[in-house]
């Protein structure tokens, strides 16, 4: 027989069972997340069923809430980490990967790595700054300006702004390192 913890609301004085209050909060969280996914909600819910131990097994509500929040985060950012590297994807790609998992009728998933492996086929790797290789290249082109190439232009610009004695010392150091101004 389960023992229920009964609490009294400090505001209104009514008593309530703690487990009922927790269940109510979890149901509200699920409803909030469901509204965020819109038409994709049923698919996302089906995906969380893949984390059950068997096809007919149940799942604790708290685990489902945690999984839904993790998928929600993926939808918000469209970024994920796999083996220490960051990747960027899109909504349609995530929906396609989740559909693929649900159609395969997978059960007993422990984490989202199966989803991530499917997403790796189309995802783009991003840097620590959150930029893809193409975006970083474009940024560097913008920094260099139309006529400049590489770091040589940057050192010339810096040396031109420095006082003469500092510029001379920097030039001497660069020469020792095998670089010329």
N, C-alpha and C positions, 0 to 999 in steps of 0.2 A: 504494500500500500504506500503510495506516494504521500509524503508530507508536504504541505503547501506552506510557503512563507507568506504571511499576511502582513501588509503594511498599512499604515494610516496616512492619508494625504494631509500634509501640514496646512494646506490652504483651506480645503473644504471639510476635512475631518472624516471623509468616507474611507472605509477600508477596502482594500483590493488585494488580489493574489498576485505576487510578484511574477510568477511564470505567465500568467495571463497578460500582464502589462508588457512583458518582453515579447510575447507572441504578437501582440497588437502592434508594437513598434516595428517588428520584422515584417509584418504584413504591409504596413504603411511604406516601409522602404522598398519592398518589392513592387508595390503599386506605383511609387514615384519613378522607379527605374523602368517599369513597363511603359509608362507614358513617354519616357525619353526615347525609347526604341521605336515607338509607333508601330507601323506595319511589320517590322522585323521582330516584334516581341515574341511571337510564337516560335520562331526559329531559334532565338536566343535562349528561350526557356527550354526548348528541346536540347540545345547544346549543353546546358547545365545538367540535364538528365544523363548525359554521357559520363558524368562523374559518379554515378551510382555504381555500386559494386557489381550488380547484375541487372539484367533487363527489367526484372520485376521488383528489384530492391527499392527501398525508400531512401530519402535523403533528409537530413536535418535542415530545418528552415534557415538556421544561422549559416550553414555551409552554402546553401543556395544564395543567400544574400551576399556573402563574401565573393562567390564566383561571379555573380551579376555585377558587383561593383568593379571587379577586375576587368570584365569584358567592357563595361561602361567606360573605364579609363582608356582602354584600347581605342574605343570609338571616339572619345574626346580628342586624344592626341594623335591617333593613327601612327603611333610609334611604339616599338617594343624592343626589348633586349633579348638577345639569344647568344649564349656562350661569350658573354662579356662585350658584345658588339651591339650597337644600336642600328635599328632599321626603321624606315618609314614606308607606310603602305597607304591604301585608300579604303574608304567604306566599302565600295563594291568588291574589292579583293577580300576583305574580311568576311563579308556576307558569303561570297563564293566559297571560301575555305571552310566556314562553319557549315554551310550546306553540304559540302563534300563529306565532312565528318559525320553529320547527322544521317546522310544517305548510306554511309558505310555501317551504320548502326553500331558504333563503337561504344563500349561500356568499360568502366573501371579506370578511366583516365585519372591520373594523379595530379597533373598540372596542365598548363596550356602549351607545353612544348610541342605536342602533336600539331596543334593549330599553327604555331610559329614555324615549324618545318614546312608546312604547306605554304605559308605566306612568304617564306624565303625565296620561292620560285619567282615571285614578282616584285618583292620589296626592294627598296634601294637602301644601301648602307649609308648612314649619316655619321658625321664627325662628332666630336665631343661638344661642338658648338651647335649641333643639330642641323648641319647643312649637308646636302649630298655633294658628291664630288663635282658635279656640274655647277652647282650653286657656288661652291668655293672657288672654282676656276673663274666664274663670272665676277665674283667679288674681287679677286686679284687683278683681273683686267681693269676693273674700275679704279682700283687703288693706284695702279701704275700710270694710268693716264694714256692718252693716245700714242705718244711718241716714245715712251720709256719702256725698257725691257729689263726685267729682273731686279735684283737687289743693287746692282751697280748704280742705277739711277737714284735709288733711295739714299745710298751713302754719299753720292755727290750732292744731293739736296741737303743732307744733314751737314756735310762739311762746309757748304756754302753759307750756312746760317751760323756756324760756330765762330767764336773769336779766332783770330789768326793763330795764336799760340796753341789753342786746343786743336784746331784743324791740323796744324803741323804735327802734333803728337799723335793724333789719330792716324794721320797719313803714314807716319813712321811705323806704327804698330801694324797697320794693314800691309805695308811693304814687307815687314818681317814675317808675316803670315803668308806671304806669297800672293797677296792681292794688291792690285794697284787702284789708285783713286780713279 
